[in-house]
Amino acid sequence: MRSIEGMRVLVTGGAGFIGSHIVNDLVLNGAIVTVYDLPGSLKNVRKQFAGKEVRMISGDIRDRGRLDSACRDQDLISHQAAFLGTSLTDSKLVCDVNIQGSVEVFSAAADAGIPRVIYASSETVYGQAITTPQPETHPTNPLHPYGVSKLAVEKLAQVYSAHNGTLMTGLRYSNVYGPGEWFGRVLTVFLKRAREGKPPVLWGGDQIRDFIYVTDVAQLHSLCAAREKLPWDILNVSTGTRTTIRELGLMISDMFELDPPMVENVGMGQVSSESEGRMRGRVECKEMVLDNSRAKSLGWNPQVSLKEGIMMQYNWLKENPDAWNNPGIS
Ligand SMILES: NC(=O)c1ccc[n+]([C@@H]2O[C@H](COP(=O)([O-])OP(=O)(O)OC[C@H]3O[C@@H](n4cnc5c(N)ncnc54)[C@H](O)[C@@H]3O)[C@@H](O)[C@H]2O)c1
């Protein structure tokens, strides 16, 4: 296996939640990292990762001129930038940023002669599970435009690879959590309530998810970067562990000595009165557990248990009490 010591890596979306952990892990392993992200996001990001100064370029992935100059002299692009809106009203921006933006990234990489791209895909490409845990060969039937955009990116990556020989690796992340997560998803809502001494609110609670701690994701990313070639172009990044939202709620009640979770009768597309005024999606994925055998066969194993990870995220929230004052997407 080659080392990533001295490897020059451009990380799009490197100021975001997962991107900044990826940057940190790459720097820890000796890579020379450049972050490429929107000006608004760069304003809030620290400039030092793992004790080292990291170069920051403010730019939009759809701005080809800016991207071309950022791509100069890079060995690898880690493409994490995306717009994560999941409602139908987000469709246009989702397609524009995620599909058009990825086309710009892939073609800029090809034109600059960058041999390798690792890009973020998502569990949402699968849609409703037919079997679980879902292997990478499971049928793909996304439920939202966002999932469609991620599937389109995978297909585009395959086409660019076939035409240009760029080695493309798509990482299908399951439900990533940890310090720096944006507010809006179930665990963040539970943790915000926990800080206020309130118990979790369940909308049924039977939904099954696969939570993976963000540093485990970053470690797998570095391991992939260190490989000359992988046996597959798509990998699930997950724990493969089933957790119902009820179990998650019970765990949080227990960990933070709260009342037991309460159940609120919120139908699909209805707004909750208890839970931060959030709207329950009109279409909901019932079960999402990803088979991580491919990733494990590379010698990777997720290290952080759900309980440990929740505690670390909670402690981060305590130290950054304003982090979720401007709620993002739901
Ligand atoms: N968080 C998860 O659980 C999860 C699960 C599956 C896949 N993913 C994927 O992982 C990647 C990172 O997600 P995240 O959770 O860290 O989200 P995030 O919103 O924290 O990070 C995305 C970053 O992309 C940047 N960005 C958005 N539009 C851009 C543009 N036009 N040009 C340049 N930069 C732009 C944002 O400013 C942000 O810093 C995304 O590709 C996402 O689709 C995330």
The ligand as an SDF file (V2000), in Angstrom:
LIG
                    3D

 44 48  0  0  0  0  0  0  0  0999 V2000
  -24.1530   13.4920    6.5340 N   0  0  0  0  0  0  0  0  0  0  0  0
  -24.5040   12.2900    6.1020 C   0  0  0  0  0  0  0  0  0  0  0  0
  -25.0050   11.4580    6.8730 O   0  0  0  0  0  0  0  0  0  0  0  0
  -24.2940   11.9030    4.6650 C   0  0  0  0  0  0  0  0  0  0  0  0
  -24.7870   10.6460    4.2550 C   0  0  0  0  0  0  0  0  0  0  0  0
  -24.5960   10.2660    2.9270 C   0  0  0  0  0  0  0  0  0  0  0  0
  -23.8720   11.0710    2.0680 C   0  0  0  0  0  0  0  0  0  0  0  0
  -23.4070   12.2790    2.4890 N   0  0  0  0  0  0  0  0  0  0  0  0
  -22.6440   13.0980    1.5350 C   0  0  0  0  0  0  0  0  0  0  0  0
  -21.4370   13.4860    2.1710 O   0  0  0  0  0  0  0  0  0  0  0  0
  -20.9890   14.7540    1.6880 C   0  0  0  0  0  0  0  0  0  0  0  0
  -20.7570   15.7110    2.8480 C   0  0  0  0  0  0  0  0  0  0  0  0
  -21.9970   15.8850    3.5430 O   0  0  0  0  0  0  0  0  0  0  0  0
  -22.0840   16.6430    4.9450 P   0  0  0  0  0  0  0  0  0  0  0  0
  -23.0610   15.9170    5.7850 O   0  0  0  0  0  0  0  0  0  0  0  0
  -20.7170   16.8870    5.4470 O   0  0  0  0  0  0  0  0  0  0  0  0
  -22.7920   17.9950    4.4960 O   0  0  0  0  0  0  0  0  0  0  0  0
  -22.3210   19.5120    4.7150 P   0  0  0  0  0  0  0  0  0  0  0  0
  -23.4460   20.3390    4.2040 O   0  0  0  0  0  0  0  0  0  0  0  0
  -21.8590   19.7210    6.1000 O   0  0  0  0  0  0  0  0  0  0  0  0
  -21.0980   19.6310    3.7260 O   0  0  0  0  0  0  0  0  0  0  0  0
  -21.2250   19.9320    2.3640 C   0  0  0  0  0  0  0  0  0  0  0  0
  -20.2460   21.0190    2.0190 C   0  0  0  0  0  0  0  0  0  0  0  0
  -20.3620   21.2850    0.6180 O   0  0  0  0  0  0  0  0  0  0  0  0
  -20.2740   22.6830    0.4420 C   0  0  0  0  0  0  0  0  0  0  0  0
  -20.9560   23.0610   -0.7960 N   0  0  0  0  0  0  0  0  0  0  0  0
  -22.2840   23.0330   -1.0710 C   0  0  0  0  0  0  0  0  0  0  0  0
  -22.5150   23.5060   -2.2930 N   0  0  0  0  0  0  0  0  0  0  0  0
  -21.3140   23.8310   -2.8130 C   0  0  0  0  0  0  0  0  0  0  0  0
  -20.9100   24.3740   -4.0550 C   0  0  0  0  0  0  0  0  0  0  0  0
  -21.8020   24.6840   -5.0060 N   0  0  0  0  0  0  0  0  0  0  0  0
  -19.6080   24.5980   -4.2660 N   0  0  0  0  0  0  0  0  0  0  0  0
  -18.6860   24.3140   -3.3020 C   0  0  0  0  0  0  0  0  0  0  0  0
  -19.0090   23.7860   -2.1120 N   0  0  0  0  0  0  0  0  0  0  0  0
  -20.3120   23.5540   -1.8670 C   0  0  0  0  0  0  0  0  0  0  0  0
  -20.9950   23.2550    1.6540 C   0  0  0  0  0  0  0  0  0  0  0  0
  -20.6370   24.6250    1.8490 O   0  0  0  0  0  0  0  0  0  0  0  0
  -20.5310   22.3400    2.7610 C   0  0  0  0  0  0  0  0  0  0  0  0
  -19.3640   22.8210    3.3900 O   0  0  0  0  0  0  0  0  0  0  0  0
  -22.0810   15.2260    0.7190 C   0  0  0  0  0  0  0  0  0  0  0  0
  -21.6700   14.9090   -0.5910 O   0  0  0  0  0  0  0  0  0  0  0  0
  -23.2880   14.4070    1.1090 C   0  0  0  0  0  0  0  0  0  0  0  0
  -24.1580   14.2360    0.0350 O   0  0  0  0  0  0  0  0  0  0  0  0
  -23.6150   12.7310    3.7840 C   0  0  0  0  0  0  0  0  0  0  0  0
  1  2  1  0
  2  3  2  0
  2  4  1  0
  4  5  1  0
  4 44  2  0
  5  6  2  0
  6  7  1  0
  7  8  2  0
  8  9  1  0
  8 44  1  0
  9 10  1  0
  9 42  1  0
 10 11  1  0
 11 12  1  0
 11 40  1  0
 12 13  1  0
 13 14  1  0
 14 15  2  0
 14 16  1  0
 14 17  1  0
 17 18  1  0
 18 19  2  0
 18 20  1  0
 18 21  1  0
 21 22  1  0
 22 23  1  0
 23 24  1  0
 23 38  1  0
 24 25  1  0
 25 26  1  0
 25 36  1  0
 26 27  1  0
 26 35  1  0
 27 28  2  0
 28 29  1  0
 29 30  1  0
 29 35  2  0
 30 31  1  0
 30 32  2  0
 32 33  1  0
 33 34  2  0
 34 35  1  0
 36 37  1  0
 36 38  1  0
 38 39  1  0
 40 41  1  0
 40 42  1  0
 42 43  1  0
M  CHG  2   8   1  16  -1
M  END
$$$$
